Amino acid sequence: MLKWSRVRLYLSILSCEGMFATWRERIQFAPAPKLRLEETGRGGQTLALPRFYDYAGALHIHSTYSDGAGTVAQIAEAANQAGLDFLVLCDHSSLQARVDGQDGWRGRTLVLIGTEVTTDTGHLLALDVPDSFLPASGDAVEAQKSILGSGGLGFVALPCDLKDHWRDFDRFQDGIGLEVFNLSAIARTKINLPTLAEVWRRYKSRRPLRAFHLVSARPDRELKLWDTLTTAPGPGLPARRVVGIASLDAHAVMKFARRTYPFPTYEETFRTLRTHLVTAQPLSHGEVPEGDLAESGKQDAARVHAALAAGHCYMAYDNYADPTGFVFEAGPNSSLMGDAVTLPPCAADTNNRPLGITLIAQSPRTRSLVRLYKDGYLVAAARGGRLEFAVSESGVYRVEVFLYRTRLGSLCLGAKPWIFSNPIYVQPATVASVPVPAPGSEAAAPRS
C-alpha cells in the first residue's frame, strides 16, 4: 500500500513547491516604524548586555554503529575541521559507542553519545540517558516517560517530515523538546529536478558550500507547530515549555532512485546548520592534565546537557554567516532565552507606559532584520541588528533574524533565514507556578 507521506513527497517534487517557497522567502517585509524598537523602548534606556560563552554544535549524527557512513573517529575529525565545539551522536537504538568509550574530548570537539528511538508514533532523540535505557519500549508515551524518568533529555525528531513525521501530538509529553530544524527534513521539502540540478552545479563549483544555501530554509510547519505547543492553554495559565533544537540527521550518504551517493559529507553538513549553546561557564576543550581528561569530559558533557535542558540555545545557519555573539534576554535580571520571567503586579505606569520587563535581541550583523514573535504572531521588528521591546503582556516570545542584501522601502531583498532563538516565557503575575529551567541547569550569569 502506498503511504500518504510518500504521495505528499512526490507531489512536492512534481510541483516544485520548495523552489517557489525559497523564492518567496528571499523577500521579507520590514513592518511599519510603529512596530520597531525606537517606538517601543523606555525613554531610550537600554540594558547592558552581559557576555556569555557561545558554543556551536551538531546534533543527531549517525555513524557506522547504525546506518551512517563514517566511524566515530572520522566524524570527530570532520567536526574538528568544521570548528565544532561539540557533537551528539544518535545512532538508531544503540548506545554501544558510549559502551566502547567513544565519547569525550577528541581534539577540540566534545563527542556525546545519545540514541534515536523508533516508536509507534515517530522518532525520539534520547540524550544523557544511562546505558540501561535500552532497549526502550516502542510505545511513544512509554518511551518518552522512560527518557524523562532516567534523567535524560528527549526530543521529538522529524516532527513534520514529508517522509516519516510524528503522527500524533496528543501523545506528546510535557518535558520533551522538539527538533524545530532537521536539515534532512528541510532538504526533502526542496527536492525537485530544477533545484537538484542547481545544487549539483554549485556543489561542483569552486565554492561547493553555496549549494547548501538552496536548502537552508525557514521550517514553516515546524515553527508553527512549536508556537502551538508552547502557547498557554488559557488566560492566566502557564505556557508549556518546549526546548527547540536544530539537528542534521547526518549520515554522509544520500539515497536517490534506489542508489546511494557519498553526499553530503559530515564536514559539509557540520558547516551548515548548528545549535549554539549560551553558557555562563566555559568548556575546557580538553585543555587539562592528561589524567584529568576523562573527568573534564564528564563535567563538560554535564554543562552541555544542562544548557540544552534549560533552552539556553539558539539555532543558526552558520553557512550564511557566523552568528556568534547573538543574545536574546529579558531584563532587569538578564534572564536568557529558555527562561521564564514574571510580570510585575503593575505592568504599566500612570501614563500607560509598559514597565518591568524589556526584551533585548542583539544580532552580530547590522544588515539584518530582527523579528520578535509572541505566541506565533509578529509583534515587533527592527533593522540594524538590535531590537528592544518593553513587555506589558504575558506570552511566549521568540526571535528570528534574517540577513539581507539590500532594502527597497519596507522590503528587505535577498533575505536569508539565519538565527532562531528559544523562547522567553513571560508569565502573568497571578501565575503561582511557572516553567523553570530543568534541574542542574546553570543560572544565567555574565562572564567574569
PEDA-V627598 format. One record per pair of residues at least 24 apart in sequence whose C-alpha atoms are under 10 Angstrom apart, sorted by the first residue. I is the first residue (numbers start at 0). GAP is how many residues later the second one is. If there is no record, write none. Layout:
I:GAP
I:GAP
This chain:
2:160
3:158
3:159
4:156
4:157
4:158
4:159
4:160
5:156
5:157
5:158
6:155
6:156
7:154
7:155
8:152
8:153
8:154
8:179
8:180
8:182
9:152
9:153
9:181
9:182
10:181
11:150
11:176
11:177
11:178
11:179
11:180
12:175
12:176
12:177
12:178
12:179
12:180
12:181
12:182
13:177
13:178
13:179
14:177
15:173
15:174
15:175
15:176
15:177
15:178
15:179
16:172
16:173
16:174
16:175
17:168
17:169
17:170
17:171
17:172
17:173
17:174
17:177
17:196
17:197
17:199
18:170
18:171
18:172
18:173
18:174
18:175
18:176
18:195
18:196
19:170
20:168
20:169
20:196
20:197
20:199
21:168
21:191
21:192
21:193
21:194
21:195
21:196
21:394
22:191
22:391
22:392
23:391
24:192
24:193
24:377
24:388
24:389
24:390
24:391
24:392
25:191
25:376
25:377
25:378
25:379
25:386
25:387
25:388
25:389
25:390
25:391
26:377
26:380
26:384
26:385
26:386
26:387
26:388
26:389
27:341
27:374
27:375
27:376
27:379
27:382
27:383
27:384
27:385
27:386
27:387
27:388
27:389
28:340
28:352
28:378
28:379
28:380
28:381
28:382
28:383
28:384
28:386
29:339
29:340
29:341
29:350
29:351
29:352
29:353
29:377
29:378
29:379
29:380
29:381
29:382
30:340
30:347
30:348
30:349
30:350
30:351
30:352
30:379
30:380
31:348
31:349
31:350
31:378
32:347
32:348
32:349
32:377
33:346
33:347
34:336
34:337
34:343
34:344
34:345
34:346
34:347
34:354
35:334
35:335
35:336
35:343
35:344
35:345
35:346
35:347
35:351
35:352
35:353
36:323
36:343
36:344
36:345
36:346
36:349
36:350
36:351
36:352
36:353
37:344
37:349
37:350
37:351
38:341
38:349
38:350
38:351
39:313
39:314
39:318
39:340
39:347
39:348
39:349
39:350
39:351
40:312
40:313
40:317
40:318
40:319
40:346
40:347
40:348
40:349
40:350
41:311
41:312
41:313
41:316
41:346
41:347
41:348
43:344
44:313
44:343
45:285
45:286
45:312
45:313
45:314
45:342
46:282
46:283
46:284
46:285
46:286
46:287
46:311
46:312
46:313
46:341
47:283
47:284
47:286
47:312
48:278
48:279
48:280
48:281
48:282
48:285
48:311
48:312
48:313
48:397
49:230
49:277
49:279
49:284
49:394
49:395
49:396
49:397
49:398
50:227
50:228
50:229
50:274
50:275
50:276
50:394
50:395
50:396
50:397
51:225
51:226
51:227
51:228
51:229
51:230
51:273
51:274
51:275
51:392
51:393
51:394
51:395
51:396
52:223
52:224
52:225
52:226
52:227
52:228
52:229
52:230
52:271
52:272
52:393
52:394
53:31
53:222
53:223
53:224
53:225
53:226
53:227
53:228
53:229
53:259
53:260
53:269
53:270
53:271
53:272
53:273
54:29
54:30
54:31
54:219
54:220
54:221
54:222
54:223
54:224
54:227
54:228
54:249
54:258
54:269
55:27
55:28
55:29
55:30
55:31
55:53
55:214
55:217
55:218
55:219
55:220
55:221
55:222
55:257
55:258
55:259
55:260
55:262
55:267
55:268
56:26
56:27
56:28
56:29
56:30
56:31
56:52
56:53
56:54
56:189
56:190
56:213
56:214
56:216
56:217
56:218
56:219
56:220
56:247
56:258
57:26
57:27
57:28
57:29
57:30
57:31
57:53
57:187
57:188
57:189
57:190
57:191
57:192
57:211
57:212
57:213
57:214
57:215
57:216
57:217
57:218
58:27
58:28
58:29
58:30
58:31
58:53
58:55
58:66
58:120
58:123
58:186
58:187
58:188
58:189
58:190
58:191
58:211
58:214
58:215
58:216
59:27
59:28
59:29
59:30
59:31
59:53
59:54
59:55
59:56
59:65
59:66
59:67
59:97
59:119
59:122
59:186
59:187
59:188
59:189
59:190
59:191
60:26
60:27
60:28
60:29
60:30
60:52
60:53
60:54
60:55
60:186
60:187
60:188
60:189
60:190
60:191
60:205
60:209
61:26
61:27
61:28
61:29
61:30
61:53
61:54
61:186
61:187
61:188
61:189
61:190
61:204
62:26
62:27
62:28
62:29
62:34
62:187
62:188
62:189
63:27
63:33
63:187
64:24
64:25
64:26
64:27
64:28
64:29
64:30
64:31
64:32
65:24
65:25
65:26
65:27
65:28
65:30
65:185
66:24
66:25
66:183
66:184
66:185
66:186
67:24
67:181
67:182
67:183
67:184
67:185
67:198
68:181
68:182
68:183
68:184
68:193
68:196
68:197
69:181
69:182
69:183
69:195
69:196
70:26
70:31
71:25
71:30
71:31
71:34
71:39
72:29
72:33
72:38
73:192
73:193
74:36
74:177
74:190
74:191
74:192
74:195
75:26
75:27
75:29
75:30
75:31
75:32
75:33
75:34
75:35
75:190
75:191
76:29
76:30
76:31
76:32
76:189
76:190
77:31
77:187
77:188
77:189
77:190
77:191
77:192
77:193
78:27
78:28
78:29
78:30
78:31
78:32
78:187
78:188
78:189
78:190
78:191
78:192
79:26
79:27
79:28
79:29
79:30
79:187
79:190
80:26
80:27
80:28
80:186
80:187
80:189
80:190
81:27
81:184
81:185
81:186
81:187
81:188
81:189
81:190
82:25
82:26
82:184
82:187
82:188
83:24
83:25
83:26
83:183
83:186
83:187
83:190
83:192
84:24
84:25
84:26
84:191
84:192
84:198
84:200
85:24
85:25
85:26
85:189
85:190
85:191
85:197
85:199
85:214
85:215
85:218
86:24
86:25
86:26
86:183
86:187
86:188
87:24
87:25
87:26
87:27
87:39
87:159
88:24
88:25
88:26
88:27
88:36
88:38
88:160
88:161
89:24
89:25
89:26
89:27
89:34
89:35
89:36
89:37
89:159
89:160
90:24
90:25
90:26
90:34
90:158
90:160
91:24
91:25
91:26
91:31
91:32
91:33
92:24
92:25
92:32
92:33
92:40
92:41
92:42
92:43
93:37
93:39
93:40
93:41
94:34
94:35
94:36
94:37
94:38
94:39
94:40
95:35
97:32
97:33
98:32
102:191
102:194
102:195
102:198
103:181
103:182
103:189
103:190
103:191
103:192
103:193
103:194
103:196
103:197
104:179
104:180
104:181
104:182
104:188
104:189
104:191
104:192
104:193
104:195
104:196
105:179
105:180
105:191
106:178
106:179
106:180
107:176
107:177
107:178
107:179
108:176
108:177
109:173
109:174
109:175
109:176
109:187
109:188
109:190
109:191
109:194
110:186
110:190
111:185
111:186
111:188
111:189
111:192
111:193
112:188
113:38
113:39
113:40
114:39
115:38
115:39
115:40
115:41
115:133
116:26
116:27
116:37
116:39
116:40
117:25
117:39
118:24
118:25
118:47
119:46
119:47
119:48
120:43
120:44
120:45
120:46
120:47
120:48
120:50
120:51
121:34
121:35
121:36
121:37
121:42
121:43
121:44
121:45
121:46
122:32
122:33
122:34
122:35
122:36
122:41
122:42
122:43
122:44
123:30
123:31
123:32
123:33
123:34
123:35
123:42
123:52
123:53
123:54
123:55
124:28
124:29
124:30
124:31
124:32
124:33
124:51
124:52
124:53
124:54
125:26
125:27
125:28
125:29
125:30
125:31
125:50
126:24
126:25
126:26
126:27
126:28
126:178
126:181
127:24
127:25
127:26
127:173
127:174
127:176
127:177
127:178
128:24
128:25
138:32
139:26
139:28
139:31
139:32
139:33
140:29
140:30
140:31
140:32
141:29
141:31
143:27
143:28
143:29
143:30
143:31
143:32
144:28
144:29
144:30
144:31
146:28
146:29
147:25
147:26
147:27
147:28
150:288
151:24
151:153
151:157
152:24
152:152
152:153
152:155
152:156
152:285
153:24
153:25
153:89
153:155
154:24
154:25
154:87
154:88
154:89
154:90
155:24
155:88
155:89
156:24
156:25
156:28
156:88
156:90
156:92
157:24
157:25
157:26
157:27
157:28
157:64
157:89
157:91
158:26
158:62
158:63
158:66
158:67
159:25
159:26
159:59
159:60
159:61
159:62
159:63
159:65
160:24
160:25
160:26
160:27
160:28
160:60
160:61
161:24
161:26
161:27
162:25
162:26
168:56
168:60
171:57
172:69
173:55
173:66
173:67
173:68
174:65
174:66
174:67
174:68
174:134
174:263
175:65
175:66
175:67
175:68
175:133
176:49
176:64
176:65
176:66
176:67
176:68
176:131
176:132
176:134
177:44
177:47
177:48
177:51
177:64
177:65
177:66
177:67
177:68
177:69
178:43
178:44
178:47
178:64
178:65
178:66
178:67
178:68
178:69
179:38
179:39
179:40
179:41
179:42
179:43
179:44
179:45
179:46
179:63
179:64
179:65
179:66
179:67
179:135
179:240
180:35
180:36
180:37
180:38
180:39
180:41
180:42
180:63
180:64
180:65
180:66
180:67
180:68
180:92
180:93
180:94
180:134
180:135
180:239
181:37
181:40
181:63
181:64
181:65
181:66
181:67
181:68
181:91
182:32
182:33
182:34
182:36
182:63
182:64
182:65
182:66
182:67
182:86
182:89
182:90
182:91
183:31
183:63
183:64
183:65
183:66
183:67
183:70
183:85
184:30
184:34
184:62
184:63
184:64
185:29
185:30
185:31
185:32
185:33
185:34
185:36
185:62
186:25
186:27
186:28
186:29
186:30
187:27
188:26
188:28
188:30
189:24
189:25
189:26
189:27
190:24
202:60
202:61
207:60
208:59
208:60
208:62
208:63
208:110
208:111
209:62
209:109
209:110
211:52
211:56
211:57
211:59
211:60
211:61
211:105
211:107
211:108
212:59
212:104
212:106
212:107
212:203
214:57
215:56
215:57
215:100
215:101
215:102
215:103
215:104
215:200
215:201
215:202
216:100
216:199
216:200
216:201
217:99
217:182
217:184
217:198
217:199
217:200
217:201
217:202
218:198
222:153
222:197
223:151
223:152
223:153
224:151
225:149
225:150
226:146
226:147
226:148
226:149
226:150
226:169
226:170
226:171
226:196
227:147
227:148
228:146
229:145
229:146
229:165
229:166
229:167
229:193
229:195
230:143
230:144
230:145
230:164
230:165
230:166
230:194
231:143
231:162
231:163
231:164
231:193
231:195
234:159
234:160
234:193
234:196
235:158
235:191
235:192
235:193
235:194
235:195
235:196
236:157
236:190
236:191
236:193
236:194
236:195
236:196
236:197
237:102
237:156
237:157
237:158
237:187
237:188
237:189
237:190
237:193
237:194
237:195
237:196
237:197
238:101
238:136
238:155
238:156
238:157
238:186
238:187
238:188
238:195
238:196
239:156
239:185
239:194
239:195
240:69
240:70
240:97
240:98
240:99
240:155
240:182
240:183
240:184
240:193
240:194
240:195
240:196
241:67
241:68
241:69
241:96
241:180
241:181
241:193
242:65
242:66
242:67
242:68
242:69
242:70
242:71
242:94
242:95
242:179
242:180
243:31
243:64
243:65
243:67
243:68
243:69
243:70
243:71
243:94
243:176
243:177
243:178
243:179
244:29
244:30
244:31
244:63
244:66
244:68
244:69
244:70
244:71
244:175
244:176
244:177
245:27
245:28
245:29
245:30
245:67
245:68
245:69
245:70
245:71
245:174
246:26
246:27
246:28
246:68
247:24
247:25
247:26
247:27
267:51
268:50
269:48
269:49
270:46
270:47
270:48
270:49
271:44
271:45
271:46
271:47
271:48
271:49
272:42
272:43
272:44
272:45
272:46
272:47
272:145
273:40
273:41
273:42
273:43
273:44
273:45
273:145
274:33
274:38
274:39
274:40
274:41
274:42
274:43
274:144
274:145
274:146
275:31
275:32
275:36
275:37
275:38
275:39
275:40
275:42
275:47
275:48
275:50
275:143
275:145
276:26
276:27
276:28
276:29
276:30
276:31
276:34
276:35
276:36
276:37
276:38
276:47
277:26
277:29
277:30
277:33
277:34
277:35
277:36
277:46
277:47
277:48
277:49
277:58
277:59
277:166
278:24
278:25
278:27
278:28
278:29
278:33
278:34
278:57
278:162
278:163
278:164
278:165
278:166
278:167
278:168
279:27
279:162
279:163
279:164
279:165
279:166
279:167
279:168
280:161
280:162
280:163
280:164
280:165
280:166
280:167
281:165
301:138
301:139
302:137
302:138
302:139
303:137
304:135
304:136
305:131
305:132
305:133
305:134
305:135
305:136
306:31
306:130
306:131
306:133
306:134
306:135
306:136
307:30
307:129
307:130
307:133
308:29
308:128
308:129
308:130
308:131
308:132
308:133
309:26
309:27
309:28
309:29
309:112
309:126
309:127
309:128
309:129
309:130
309:131
309:132
309:133
310:25
310:26
310:27
310:28
310:110
310:111
310:112
310:113
310:126
310:127
310:130
311:24
311:25
311:26
311:27
311:109
311:110
311:111
311:112
311:125
311:129
311:130
311:132
312:24
312:25
312:107
312:108
312:109
312:110
313:24
313:85
313:86
313:105
313:106
313:107
313:108
313:109
314:85
314:103
314:104
314:105
314:106
314:107
315:84
315:85
315:101
315:102
315:103
315:104
315:105
316:99
316:100
316:101
316:102
316:103
317:100
317:101
318:99
319:83
319:96
319:97
319:98
320:43
320:44
320:82
320:97
320:98
321:42
321:43
321:96
321:97
322:40
322:41
322:42
322:78
322:95
322:96
323:39
323:40
324:37
324:38
324:39
324:40
325:35
325:36
325:37
325:38
325:39
325:59
325:60
325:75
325:93
325:95
326:33
326:34
326:35
326:36
326:37
326:59
326:72
326:94
327:31
327:32
327:33
327:34
327:35
327:58
327:59
327:60
327:69
327:70
327:71
327:93
327:94
327:95
327:96
328:29
328:30
328:31
328:32
328:33
328:59
328:94
328:95
328:115
329:26
329:27
329:28
329:29
329:30
329:31
329:58
329:59
329:60
329:61
329:94
329:95
329:96
330:25
330:26
330:27
330:28
330:29
330:59
331:24
331:25
331:26
331:27
332:24
332:25
332:111
332:112
333:24
333:25
333:26
333:110
333:111
333:112
334:24
334:89
334:108
334:109
334:110
335:24
335:86
335:87
335:88
335:89
335:107
335:108
335:109
336:24
336:60
336:61
336:62
336:84
336:85
336:86
336:87
336:88
336:107
337:59
337:60
337:83
337:84
337:85
337:86
337:87
337:97
337:98
337:99
338:83
338:84
338:85
338:86
338:87
338:95
338:96
338:97
338:98
338:99
338:104
338:105
339:56
339:83
339:84
339:85
339:86
339:87
339:94
339:95
339:96
339:97
340:53
340:83
340:84
340:85
340:86
340:87
340:88
340:93
340:94
340:95
341:52
341:83
341:84
341:85
341:86
341:87
341:88
341:89
341:90
341:92
342:48
342:49
342:50
342:51
342:83
342:84
342:85
342:86
342:87
342:88
343:48
343:83
343:84
343:85
343:86
344:83
344:84
344:85
345:46
345:83
346:44
346:45
346:46
346:81
346:82
347:43
347:44
351:40
352:37
352:38
352:39
353:35
353:36
353:37
353:38
353:39
354:35
354:36
354:37
355:34
355:35
355:36
356:32
356:33
356:34
356:35
356:36
356:69
357:30
357:31
357:32
357:33
357:34
358:28
358:29
358:30
358:31
358:32
358:38
358:39
358:65
359:26
359:27
359:28
359:29
359:30
359:39
360:24
360:25
360:26
360:27
360:28
360:37
360:38
360:39
360:40
360:60
361:24
361:25
361:26
361:37
361:39
362:24
362:38
362:39
362:40
362:56
364:36
364:37
364:38
365:37
365:38
366:35
366:36
366:37
366:38
366:39
366:40
366:45
367:33
367:34
367:35
367:36
367:37
367:38
367:44
367:47
367:48
367:49
367:50
368:31
368:32
368:33
368:34
368:35
368:43
368:46
368:47
368:48
368:49
369:29
369:30
369:31
369:32
369:33
369:49
369:50
370:27
370:28
370:29
370:30
370:31
370:49
371:25
371:26
371:27
371:28
371:29
371:49
371:51
372:24
372:25
372:26
372:27
372:50
373:24
373:25
373:49
373:50
373:51
373:52
374:48
374:50
382:29
390:35
391:34
391:36
392:33
392:34
392:35
393:31
393:32
393:33
393:34
393:35
394:28
394:29
394:30
394:31
394:32
394:33
395:26
395:27
395:28
395:29
395:30
395:31
396:24
396:25
396:26
396:27
396:28
396:29
397:24
397:25
397:26
397:27
398:24
398:25
